């Protein structure tokens, strides 16, 4: 990629983003996420927040919106919109907590469970294709590297 800008002679060397590890990680994650998003959008017309919300509810069976946000690293407004969209589809139910009416417990409906299971199969299939494209050694190294990042830099 060429540029018409010339770095100042007395300044630092320019940062080449394509070699900057945080940028490369973000870019790779975005590419993989977009590729997978195209699959669930095509099949179910879902957005990323809807997919993440559905996946989190399916994983935990009964959960609050706050816990969904914490688990999926999504802002509460995105979680709220996703919950509303899933409820409009008839895929989830919400029940007020018996002791604190401000808290709602969210669960999948029968339709929600059916669609969740279809999406689980789609996710596993996509992951298998991704791992096959990387190969066993690169997959193991990538997973090990991600684990180190999560352990050392995680919240």
Secondary structure, 3 states (H helix, E strand, C coil): CCCCCCCCCCCCCCCCHHHCHHHHHHHHHHHHHHHHHHHHHHHHCCCHHHHHHHHHHHHHCEEEHHHHHHHHCCCHHHHHHHHHHHHHHCCEEEEECCCCCCCEEEEECHHHHHHHHHHHHHHHHHHHHHHHHHCHHHHHHHHHHHHHHHHHHCC
